[in-house]
Amino acid sequence: MKVLITIVYVLVFLTIVTFAEDVRINFWHSFSPKSMTGKALQSLIDEFNQKGFKINGKKIFVDSIYKGGHGSFNNPYNFLFSELLKASYEKKLPHVSIAYENWVSQFYEVDVIRDFNSFNSTEIKDYINNLYPEFRRSSEIDGKVYSLSFNKSLFVLYYNSKYVDAIPTDFNKFIVKLEEIRNKTGKAPLYLEPNEDVFIILYLLSVSEDFFRMGSKIQPLFLGENLQKVTRLVNELESKGLIKWTDNSYEDFIKNRAPIILATTSKYTDLKMRSRDYYISPLPADKGKIYAAGTNLVIFKSNEEEELASLEFIKYLVDPVNLEKFCISTGYIVPTLSYSKVYNEFLDTNPDYKRVLEYSKDRIYVQQPVWAWENVRYFLNDYMLSVFVNKLSVEIQQRDLEQKVKQIMVNQNLKYREGG
């Protein structure tokens, strides 16, 4: 009996020691475990944990923590951001998280994130140098890289080949094509959700300017005449019966109500599994820009051992083989200029997706890392709903939007000047 008790004590002691020797990394993200993306990500995390990566002789173990909220109307990215802000205030930040570029600028200001250059990692240097130039530029603050592109996607058009044969990449010809489809089908060809993304995309296609001018202070460029131009464009599309407002364009599409919808490349894999009639096309951006969505990876400051362990995990996520597998299974784009043989084979078997990448890569637009952009997005969303759904006074709503943006930019520029 004494021998048995001794063995139990030894096993318990060894278990405690082994657990204590683990370096545990918390990874926050907004991908539901039930979603295709969540499952693909968890698969990578499980593989990393099983491979037994070590730092200072201690095994690295990554805990995947979903911070996307659970309400049916909840925006998972907004929920994650609010959780990160709360954790920053309470000094309980995770080791690794996904983050938009404008979030990164806020974390940079309060000095809670590591720059990747300081790790002097060959793998990370290679990854940075291989990124699309626009993704690389958007990751930099004061000449250093503070985040790495991960789950990136591009806004595109999906069309049902039963109604649409092809979509032009010239914007004026695109409008003509919409008129042809309307005349042929007797229905509005383009289904849109009245949100800030629609405004951003139409602004980039028709105005083709940055949203902010970065100088001695940050100036918004999307107000005044540019705001009026986008508003007139949307009004014209609506008055001609070329667009239909909807709460769920994706559902309209898969139920064959919508000939064309605006979405991101992250929907591609799911749609291709649903029907061979569904195709993807780049936005009509011959003279404009194409908006890129999706987040980057960041490392929050902790201790040296945990930061190096976090780096090992990120190196695994952005390893070409792992990242390409993740992108093929989810529809996210590989954000690098070169691909492996496997990914090239995937592109060759999906020529419509390949065309989107080849056309878009030199036209990509990523929001500048201006922290006020988070507020501006909300303002633009309210503007779209007020003007095009609730049909409130355009003049009053434009004045209200400009006042809100100018106020938030005062706060932004105070910080901007303090930072040099």
C-alpha positions as CSV (number, residue, x, y, z in Angstrom):
1,M,0.0,0.0,0.0
2,K,2.8,2.4,0.9
3,V,4.5,1.6,-2.5
4,L,1.2,2.5,-4.3
5,I,0.9,5.7,-2.4
6,T,4.5,6.6,-3.2
7,I,3.9,6.0,-6.9
8,V,0.8,8.2,-6.9
9,Y,2.8,11.0,-5.2
10,V,5.5,10.7,-7.8
11,L,3.1,10.8,-10.7
12,V,1.3,13.8,-9.3
13,F,4.6,15.6,-8.6
14,L,5.8,14.9,-12.2
15,T,2.5,16.1,-13.6
16,I,2.8,19.4,-11.6
17,V,6.5,19.9,-12.7
18,T,5.7,19.1,-16.3
19,F,2.8,21.6,-16.3
20,A,4.9,24.2,-14.6
21,E,7.5,23.8,-17.4
22,D,5.1,24.6,-20.1
23,V,5.1,28.1,-21.6
24,R,1.4,28.8,-22.2
25,I,0.5,31.3,-24.8
26,N,-3.0,32.9,-25.0
27,F,-4.1,33.6,-28.5
28,W,-7.2,35.8,-28.9
29,H,-9.2,35.8,-32.1
30,S,-12.8,36.3,-33.4
31,F,-13.3,33.0,-35.4
32,S,-16.1,31.0,-34.1
33,P,-15.1,27.4,-33.3
34,K,-18.1,26.3,-35.4
35,S,-17.1,28.2,-38.5
36,M,-15.0,27.0,-41.4
37,T,-12.3,29.5,-40.5
38,G,-12.4,28.6,-36.8
39,K,-12.0,24.9,-37.5
40,A,-9.1,25.6,-40.0
41,L,-7.3,27.8,-37.4
42,Q,-7.8,25.3,-34.6
43,S,-6.3,22.6,-36.8
44,L,-3.1,24.7,-37.1
45,I,-3.1,25.3,-33.4
46,D,-3.5,21.6,-32.6
47,E,-0.7,20.7,-35.0
48,F,1.6,23.3,-33.3
49,N,0.9,22.0,-29.9
50,Q,1.4,18.4,-31.0
51,K,4.8,19.1,-32.6
52,G,6.3,20.0,-29.2
53,F,7.9,23.3,-30.0
54,K,10.1,24.5,-27.1
55,I,11.7,27.6,-25.8
56,N,14.5,27.4,-23.2
57,G,13.8,23.7,-23.0
58,K,10.2,24.3,-22.1
59,K,7.3,23.1,-24.3
60,I,5.2,25.9,-25.8
61,F,1.4,25.3,-25.5
62,V,-1.1,27.7,-27.2
63,D,-4.5,28.2,-25.8
64,S,-7.0,29.3,-28.5
65,I,-9.5,31.8,-27.0
66,Y,-12.5,32.8,-29.0
67,K,-13.3,36.5,-28.3
68,G,-16.0,37.1,-30.9
69,G,-19.1,37.3,-28.7
70,H,-22.1,35.0,-29.1
71,G,-25.1,37.2,-30.0
72,S,-26.6,36.7,-33.5
73,F,-26.3,40.5,-34.2
74,N,-22.9,40.9,-32.6
75,N,-19.9,41.9,-34.8
76,P,-17.1,39.6,-33.7
77,Y,-14.3,42.0,-34.5
78,N,-16.0,44.8,-32.5
79,F,-16.3,42.5,-29.6
80,L,-12.7,41.4,-29.8
81,F,-11.5,45.0,-29.9
82,S,-13.6,46.0,-26.9
83,E,-12.1,43.0,-25.0
84,L,-8.6,44.0,-26.0
85,L,-9.2,47.6,-24.8
86,K,-10.5,46.3,-21.5
87,A,-7.6,43.9,-21.1
88,S,-5.1,46.7,-21.9
89,Y,-6.7,48.9,-19.2
90,E,-6.6,46.0,-16.7
91,K,-3.1,44.9,-17.8
92,K,-4.3,41.5,-18.7
93,L,-3.6,41.4,-22.4
94,P,-3.1,38.1,-24.2
95,H,0.2,37.1,-25.7
96,V,-0.9,37.0,-29.3
97,S,-4.0,38.4,-31.0
98,I,-5.4,39.3,-34.4
99,A,-5.9,43.1,-34.9
100,Y,-6.8,45.6,-37.6
101,E,-4.1,48.2,-38.5
102,N,-5.9,51.0,-36.8
103,W,-6.1,49.0,-33.6
104,V,-2.4,48.5,-33.8
105,S,-1.8,52.2,-33.9
106,Q,-3.7,52.5,-30.6
107,F,-1.7,49.7,-29.0
108,Y,1.5,51.4,-30.2
109,E,0.6,54.7,-28.6
110,V,0.2,53.0,-25.2
111,D,3.4,51.0,-25.7
112,V,2.0,47.5,-25.3
113,I,3.0,45.7,-28.5
114,R,6.4,44.4,-29.8
115,D,7.8,45.3,-33.1
116,F,8.8,42.3,-35.2
117,N,12.0,43.8,-36.4
118,S,13.5,43.6,-32.9
119,F,13.3,39.8,-32.9
120,N,15.8,39.6,-35.8
121,S,14.1,36.5,-37.1
122,T,15.1,35.3,-40.5
123,E,11.7,33.7,-41.1
124,I,9.8,36.8,-40.2
125,K,12.1,39.0,-42.3
126,D,11.5,36.8,-45.3
127,Y,7.8,36.9,-44.7
128,I,7.7,40.7,-44.4
129,N,9.8,41.1,-47.6
130,N,7.5,38.7,-49.5
131,L,4.2,40.5,-48.6
132,Y,2.3,42.5,-51.1
133,P,3.8,46.0,-50.8
134,E,0.5,47.5,-49.6
135,F,0.2,44.9,-46.8
136,R,3.8,45.6,-45.8
137,R,3.3,49.4,-45.8
138,S,0.2,49.2,-43.7
139,S,2.0,47.1,-41.1
140,E,4.6,49.8,-40.4
141,I,4.6,52.5,-37.8
142,D,7.6,54.9,-37.7
143,G,9.6,52.5,-39.9
144,K,9.0,49.4,-37.8
145,V,6.7,46.4,-38.4
146,Y,4.2,46.0,-35.5
147,S,1.8,43.5,-37.1
148,L,1.9,40.7,-39.8
149,S,-0.8,40.1,-42.4
150,F,-2.7,36.9,-41.7
151,N,-6.4,36.4,-42.5
152,K,-6.6,38.8,-45.4
153,S,-9.3,39.0,-48.0
154,L,-10.3,41.3,-50.8
155,F,-13.7,42.8,-51.6
156,V,-15.0,41.2,-54.8
157,L,-18.3,40.6,-56.7
158,Y,-19.9,37.2,-56.8
159,Y,-22.3,36.5,-59.6
160,N,-24.8,33.8,-60.6
161,S,-23.9,32.7,-64.1
162,K,-27.6,31.9,-64.7
163,Y,-28.2,35.7,-64.8
164,V,-24.7,37.2,-65.5
165,D,-22.1,36.1,-68.1
166,A,-19.2,38.3,-67.0
167,I,-18.5,41.5,-65.1
168,P,-16.3,44.3,-66.7
169,T,-13.4,45.8,-64.7
170,D,-14.1,49.3,-66.1
171,F,-16.5,51.1,-63.7
172,N,-18.5,52.9,-66.4
173,K,-18.9,49.6,-68.4
174,F,-19.9,47.9,-65.1
175,I,-22.8,50.4,-64.8
176,V,-23.9,49.6,-68.3
177,K,-23.7,45.9,-67.6
178,L,-26.0,46.4,-64.5
179,E,-28.5,48.1,-66.8
180,E,-28.4,45.2,-69.2
181,I,-29.0,42.7,-66.4
182,R,-31.9,44.8,-65.1
183,N,-33.5,44.9,-68.5
184,K,-33.0,41.2,-69.0
185,T,-34.2,39.9,-65.7
186,G,-36.6,42.7,-64.6
187,K,-34.9,42.9,-61.2
188,A,-32.2,44.9,-59.5
189,P,-29.0,43.1,-60.3
190,L,-26.8,44.2,-57.4
191,Y,-27.8,43.5,-53.8
192,L,-26.1,45.6,-51.2
193,E,-26.1,45.9,-47.4
194,P,-26.3,49.6,-46.5
195,N,-23.1,49.8,-44.4
196,E,-19.8,51.5,-44.3
197,D,-18.1,49.0,-46.5
198,V,-20.3,49.9,-49.4
199,F,-19.4,53.6,-48.9
200,I,-15.7,52.7,-48.7
201,I,-15.7,50.6,-51.8
202,L,-17.6,53.1,-53.9
203,Y,-15.4,55.8,-52.7
204,L,-12.3,53.9,-53.8
205,L,-13.8,53.0,-57.2
206,S,-15.2,56.4,-58.1
207,V,-13.0,58.9,-56.2
208,S,-9.9,56.8,-55.9
209,E,-8.2,58.8,-53.2
210,D,-6.8,57.9,-49.7
211,F,-9.2,58.6,-46.9
212,F,-6.6,60.6,-45.0
213,R,-3.8,62.8,-45.9
214,M,-0.8,62.3,-43.6
215,G,1.2,65.5,-43.0
216,S,1.9,67.7,-40.1
217,K,-1.6,66.7,-39.1
218,I,-4.0,64.0,-40.4
219,Q,-6.7,65.4,-42.7
220,P,-9.9,63.5,-43.8
221,L,-10.3,63.6,-47.6
222,F,-13.7,61.8,-47.8
223,L,-15.8,64.8,-46.7
224,G,-17.1,67.7,-48.7
225,E,-17.3,67.2,-52.5
226,N,-16.0,63.6,-52.2
227,L,-18.8,62.7,-49.8
228,Q,-21.4,64.3,-52.1
229,K,-20.0,62.5,-55.1
230,V,-20.4,59.1,-53.5
231,T,-23.9,60.0,-52.3
232,R,-24.9,61.1,-55.8
233,L,-23.6,57.9,-57.2
234,V,-25.5,55.7,-54.8
235,N,-28.7,57.8,-55.4
236,E,-28.3,57.3,-59.1
237,L,-27.8,53.6,-58.9
238,E,-30.9,53.3,-56.7
239,S,-33.1,55.5,-58.8
240,K,-32.2,53.5,-61.9
241,G,-33.2,50.2,-60.1
242,L,-29.6,48.9,-60.3
243,I,-29.2,48.1,-56.6
244,K,-31.4,46.6,-53.9
245,W,-30.8,47.2,-50.2
246,T,-30.9,44.0,-48.1
247,D,-30.1,42.9,-44.6
248,N,-28.4,39.7,-45.8
249,S,-27.0,39.7,-49.4
250,Y,-25.3,36.4,-48.9
251,E,-28.6,34.6,-48.1
252,D,-30.2,36.4,-51.1
253,F,-27.4,35.0,-53.3
254,I,-27.5,31.4,-52.2
255,K,-31.3,31.4,-52.5
256,N,-30.9,32.7,-56.1
257,R,-32.6,36.0,-55.5
258,A,-29.5,38.2,-56.1
259,P,-27.7,38.1,-59.5
260,I,-24.7,39.9,-58.0
261,I,-23.5,40.6,-54.4
262,L,-20.6,42.4,-52.9
263,A,-18.6,40.3,-50.4
264,T,-15.0,39.2,-49.7
265,T,-12.9,36.4,-51.0
266,S,-13.4,34.6,-47.7
267,K,-16.8,33.5,-49.0
268,Y,-15.3,31.8,-52.0
269,T,-14.7,28.2,-50.7
270,D,-18.2,28.0,-49.2
271,L,-19.9,29.3,-52.3
272,K,-18.0,27.0,-54.7
273,M,-19.1,24.1,-52.5
274,R,-22.7,25.2,-52.9
275,S,-23.0,25.6,-56.7
276,R,-21.0,25.6,-59.9
277,D,-23.1,28.5,-61.1
278,Y,-21.4,30.9,-58.6
279,Y,-18.4,32.8,-59.8
280,I,-16.1,35.5,-58.4
281,S,-15.0,38.6,-60.2
282,P,-12.7,41.5,-59.2
283,L,-14.2,44.9,-58.5
284,P,-14.4,47.3,-61.5
285,A,-11.2,49.1,-60.5
286,D,-9.4,49.9,-63.7
287,K,-9.1,53.5,-62.5
288,G,-9.7,52.9,-58.8
289,K,-8.6,50.8,-55.8
290,I,-9.7,47.6,-54.2
291,Y,-10.4,47.5,-50.5
292,A,-8.7,44.8,-48.5
293,A,-10.3,43.4,-45.4
294,G,-9.0,41.1,-42.6
295,T,-6.6,41.3,-39.7
296,N,-3.0,41.0,-38.8
297,L,-1.1,39.2,-36.0
298,V,0.4,41.1,-33.1
299,I,2.5,40.2,-30.1
300,F,1.8,42.0,-26.8
301,K,4.6,42.8,-24.4
302,S,5.1,40.3,-21.6
303,N,8.4,38.7,-20.6
304,E,11.2,37.6,-22.9
305,E,10.4,33.9,-22.7
306,E,6.7,34.4,-23.5
307,E,7.4,36.8,-26.3
308,L,9.8,34.4,-27.9
309,A,7.3,31.6,-27.5
310,S,4.7,33.8,-29.1
311,L,7.1,34.4,-32.0
312,E,7.5,30.7,-32.5
313,F,3.8,30.3,-32.8
314,I,3.4,33.1,-35.3
315,K,6.3,31.8,-37.4
316,Y,4.3,28.5,-37.6
317,L,1.1,30.3,-38.6
318,V,2.8,32.3,-41.4
319,D,5.0,29.4,-42.6
320,P,4.1,29.2,-46.4
321,V,2.8,25.6,-46.2
322,N,0.6,26.3,-43.2
323,L,-0.7,29.6,-44.3
324,E,-1.5,28.4,-47.8
325,K,-3.4,25.4,-46.3
326,F,-5.4,27.7,-44.1
327,C,-6.2,30.0,-47.1
328,I,-7.2,27.2,-49.4
329,S,-9.7,25.8,-46.9
330,T,-11.2,29.2,-46.0
331,G,-11.0,31.5,-49.1
332,Y,-8.7,34.0,-47.5
333,I,-5.9,35.2,-49.8
334,V,-2.2,34.4,-49.4
335,P,-0.8,37.9,-48.8
336,T,2.6,37.1,-50.3
337,L,4.0,37.7,-53.8
338,S,5.3,34.1,-54.3
339,Y,3.4,30.8,-53.8
340,S,4.3,27.2,-53.5
341,K,3.5,24.5,-56.1
342,V,0.5,23.4,-54.1
343,Y,-1.1,26.9,-54.1
344,N,-0.3,27.5,-57.7
345,E,-2.2,24.2,-58.5
346,F,-5.1,25.5,-56.4
347,L,-5.2,28.7,-58.5
348,D,-4.9,26.8,-61.7
349,T,-8.0,24.7,-60.8
350,N,-9.9,27.9,-59.8
351,P,-9.2,30.3,-62.6
352,D,-11.9,32.9,-61.5
353,Y,-10.2,33.2,-58.1
354,K,-6.7,33.4,-59.8
355,R,-7.9,36.2,-62.0
356,V,-9.1,38.1,-58.9
357,L,-5.7,37.9,-57.3
358,E,-3.7,38.8,-60.4
359,Y,-6.0,41.8,-61.2
360,S,-6.2,43.0,-57.6
361,K,-2.7,42.7,-56.2
362,D,-1.4,46.0,-57.6
363,R,-4.7,47.8,-56.8
364,I,-5.0,46.8,-53.1
365,Y,-5.9,49.5,-50.6
366,V,-5.5,49.0,-46.8
367,Q,-6.6,51.6,-44.4
368,Q,-3.9,53.7,-43.0
369,P,-3.1,53.0,-39.3
370,V,-5.1,55.9,-38.0
371,W,-6.9,55.0,-34.7
372,A,-9.8,57.4,-35.4
373,W,-10.8,55.2,-38.3
374,E,-12.6,52.9,-35.9
375,N,-14.9,55.7,-35.0
376,V,-15.2,57.0,-38.6
377,R,-16.4,53.5,-39.7
378,Y,-19.3,53.8,-37.2
379,F,-20.1,57.3,-38.5
380,L,-20.1,56.2,-42.1
381,N,-22.4,53.2,-41.2
382,D,-24.9,55.6,-39.5
383,Y,-24.7,57.9,-42.6
384,M,-25.6,55.1,-45.0
385,L,-28.5,53.9,-42.9
386,S,-29.8,57.4,-42.3
387,V,-29.6,58.5,-45.9
388,F,-30.4,55.4,-48.0
389,V,-32.6,53.3,-45.6
390,N,-34.4,55.9,-43.4
391,K,-34.4,58.5,-46.2
392,L,-33.5,61.4,-43.8
393,S,-32.3,64.7,-45.1
394,V,-29.0,64.3,-47.1
395,E,-27.9,67.8,-46.2
396,I,-28.5,67.4,-42.5
397,Q,-26.8,64.0,-42.4
398,Q,-23.8,65.2,-44.3
399,R,-23.4,68.1,-41.9
400,D,-23.8,65.8,-39.0
401,L,-21.2,63.4,-40.4
402,E,-18.7,66.1,-41.0
403,Q,-19.1,67.5,-37.5
404,K,-18.5,64.1,-36.0
405,V,-15.5,63.4,-38.1
406,K,-13.9,66.8,-37.5
407,Q,-14.3,66.3,-33.7
408,I,-12.7,62.9,-33.6
409,M,-9.9,64.2,-35.8
410,V,-9.2,67.0,-33.3
411,N,-8.5,64.3,-30.7
412,Q,-6.6,62.2,-33.2
413,N,-4.3,65.1,-34.2
414,L,-3.6,66.0,-30.6
415,K,-2.2,62.5,-30.2
416,Y,-0.5,62.6,-33.6
417,R,1.4,65.8,-32.7
418,E,2.4,64.4,-29.4
419,G,3.9,61.4,-31.1
420,G,5.9,63.7,-33.5
